[in-house]
Amino acid sequence: MQKSDKEKKSVRKYNKYQQLQEEIGFHFTNERLLKQAFTHSSYVNEHRRKPYEDNERLEFLGDAVLELTVSQYLYKKYPLMSEGELTKLRAAIVCEPSLVTFAHALQFGRYVLLGKGEELTGGRERPALLADVFEAFVGALYLDQGMEVALQFLKKTVFPKIDEGAFSHVMDYKSQLQELVQRDGAGTIEYKIHLEKGPAHNKEFVSKVFLNGDMKGTGIGRSKKEAEQKAAQQALALLKNSN
């Protein structure tokens, strides 16, 4: 018996999302959630007679899941990093350009359901749309499989980029040094104030940084923090040149 055009179209959509699940290695119990994650509001507006739901609520949820999981990962990975630095690093990871990069790597743009007008104006490649889809997918996966599976997905897609140092440009020198040493499993970093000189109103500090007991850098500054940053900068240059 011949399938109608409507049935054929339905099968193609089903196969498309089956293919996506095979490619990413995560399978949904409720495939309606998966489809919703890729349904743009423009598509819903053009299909008002059908029970479609756009991905905006899932995006809201996914944003919260990302904030929490990335925060937890950074908290454990960088035990010496300050609250301010952790906040800055997290912001770089969950910002729109980064989410777009993750979405592109997974070719999420291919699976978005768009209205005709949005399609014609290049919506499939629009950064804000792709970032929203990535968040919505995380939200859908969390609802369908729970936090542990959502974490497993991020361990495959987001956390490796952190480990590779893709966001180290937003970190200060001490954080960059710590990230480099941890990534290479090179050992333990220690800072020591070697010298304090000058009157109280115009003090100068000399800091040294050690890796496994070996001195790798020296810095001079008007505060201990500044001296340590300069020592870390010197150590970073030394270690990068020796690699």
C-alpha positions in Angstrom: 0.0 0.0 0.0 1.4 3.4 -1.1 2.1 5.9 1.6 0.6 9.4 1.3 2.9 12.5 0.9 2.0 13.4 4.5 3.0 10.0 5.8 6.3 10.1 3.8 7.1 13.6 5.2 6.4 12.3 8.7 8.8 9.3 8.2 11.5 11.6 6.9 11.3 13.8 10.0 11.3 10.7 12.2 14.4 9.4 10.4 16.1 12.7 10.7 15.8 12.8 14.5 16.7 9.1 14.7 19.9 10.0 12.8 20.7 12.8 15.2 20.3 10.5 18.2 22.7 8.0 16.6 25.2 10.6 15.8 25.3 12.1 19.3 25.0 8.8 21.1 22.0 9.8 23.3 18.5 8.4 22.8 15.3 10.0 24.0 12.5 8.2 25.7 10.1 11.0 24.7 11.1 12.0 21.2 8.5 14.8 21.2 10.8 16.6 23.7 13.7 16.2 21.2 11.6 17.6 18.3 10.4 20.5 20.5 14.1 21.4 21.3 14.6 22.0 17.5 11.2 23.8 16.9 11.6 27.5 16.3 8.6 29.8 17.1 8.4 30.8 13.4 7.5 27.2 12.6 4.8 27.1 15.2 3.3 30.3 13.9 3.0 28.8 10.5 1.4 25.6 11.8 -1.1 26.9 14.3 -3.6 24.1 13.6 -1.1 21.5 14.7 0.0 20.8 18.3 3.5 22.1 17.9 5.4 23.7 20.8 8.4 25.9 20.3 11.7 25.5 22.2 11.7 28.7 24.2 10.7 27.1 27.5 13.3 24.3 27.0 15.9 27.0 26.3 15.1 28.7 29.6 15.6 25.3 31.4 18.7 24.4 29.5 20.3 27.7 30.4 19.9 26.9 34.1 21.3 23.4 33.6 24.3 24.7 31.8 25.0 27.4 34.4 24.9 24.8 37.2 26.9 22.0 35.5 29.6 24.3 34.2 29.8 26.0 37.6 30.3 22.7 39.3 32.9 21.6 36.8 34.9 24.8 37.1 34.6 24.7 40.9 36.2 21.2 41.0 38.7 21.8 38.3 40.2 25.0 39.6 40.3 24.8 43.4 42.5 27.9 43.7 40.5 30.2 41.4 38.7 33.1 42.9 34.9 33.6 42.7 35.5 36.5 40.3 37.7 34.5 37.9 35.3 31.5 38.0 32.4 33.8 37.1 34.4 35.4 34.2 35.4 31.9 32.9 31.9 30.5 33.2 30.5 33.5 31.3 32.9 32.9 28.4 31.8 29.2 28.2 28.0 29.8 28.2 28.0 32.9 26.1 26.3 33.0 22.7 29.5 32.6 20.5 30.6 29.5 22.5 27.2 27.9 22.4 27.1 28.5 18.6 30.5 26.7 18.3 29.1 23.7 20.2 25.9 23.7 18.1 28.0 23.8 14.8 30.2 20.9 16.0 27.0 18.8 16.4 25.5 20.2 13.1 22.4 21.1 15.0 21.4 23.6 12.3 20.4 20.8 10.0 17.6 19.7 12.4 15.9 23.0 13.2 12.3 23.4 12.2 11.8 26.9 10.8 9.0 28.9 9.2 9.5 29.7 5.6 10.3 33.4 6.2 13.0 32.5 8.8 14.4 29.9 6.4 14.6 32.3 3.5 16.5 34.9 5.6 19.2 32.5 6.7 17.7 31.7 10.1 19.3 28.2 10.1 22.8 29.8 10.5 21.7 32.7 12.8 24.0 32.7 15.9 21.2 33.5 18.4 19.0 30.8 17.0 21.7 28.1 17.2 22.7 29.1 20.7 19.1 28.8 21.8 18.8 25.4 20.1 21.8 24.1 22.0 20.4 25.3 25.3 17.0 23.9 24.4 18.6 20.5 23.6 20.3 20.4 27.0 17.0 21.3 28.7 15.1 18.5 26.8 17.8 16.0 27.6 17.6 16.9 31.3 13.8 16.5 31.3 13.9 13.2 29.5 16.9 11.5 31.1 17.9 13.5 34.2 20.9 15.5 35.4 23.4 12.6 35.1 22.8 12.0 31.4 22.8 15.8 30.8 26.2 15.8 32.5 27.4 12.9 30.3 26.4 14.9 27.2 28.4 18.0 28.4 31.4 15.8 29.2 31.4 14.9 25.5 30.7 18.3 24.0 31.6 21.2 26.4 34.0 20.1 29.1 36.7 18.8 26.6 36.9 22.4 25.2 37.6 23.7 28.7 40.3 21.0 29.2 41.9 22.0 25.9 42.3 25.6 27.1 39.8 27.1 24.6 38.8 29.7 27.2 42.1 30.4 28.8 42.2 33.9 27.1 39.7 35.2 29.7 41.7 33.9 32.6 44.4 35.8 34.5 48.0 34.6 34.4 47.8 32.7 37.7 44.7 30.9 36.4 46.3 30.2 33.0 49.4 28.8 34.7 47.2 26.6 36.9 45.2 25.4 33.9 48.4 24.6 31.9 49.9 22.6 34.7 46.7 20.7 35.5 46.1 19.9 31.8 49.6 18.5 31.5 49.5 16.8 34.9 52.8 18.5 35.6 52.5 18.8 39.4 51.9 21.5 42.1 52.3 25.3 41.9 53.3 27.3 44.9 53.8 31.1 45.3 56.1 32.6 47.9 56.7 36.3 48.7 60.5 36.5 48.5 60.9 40.1 49.6 58.9 43.1 50.9 60.6 46.5 50.6 59.9 50.2 50.9 57.8 52.3 53.3 54.2 51.3 54.2 52.6 53.8 51.8 54.9 52.7 48.9 55.6 49.0 49.4 57.0 46.7 46.7 56.7 43.0 46.7 58.8 40.3 45.0 57.1 37.0 44.4 58.5 33.7 43.2 56.5 30.8 41.7 57.6 27.2 42.1 56.5 24.1 40.2 57.3 21.0 42.2 59.8 22.9 44.2 61.6 24.4 41.1 61.5 28.1 40.7 59.9 29.1 37.4 59.2 32.8 37.6 59.8 36.0 39.5 57.5 39.0 39.7 57.6 42.5 41.2 54.5 44.5 42.1 52.9 47.1 44.3 50.8 44.4 45.9 51.3 40.7 46.6 48.6 39.9 44.0 50.3 41.9 41.3 53.7 40.3 42.1 52.2 36.8 41.9 50.5 37.6 38.6 53.8 38.8 37.1 55.6 35.7 38.4 53.0 33.5 36.8 53.3 35.4 33.5 57.0 34.7 33.5 56.5 31.0 34.4 53.9 30.7 31.6 56.2 32.0 29.0 59.0 29.7 30.3 56.8 26.6 30.2 55.2 27.3 26.8 58.7 27.8 25.3 59.9 24.6 26.7 57.0 22.6 25.3 
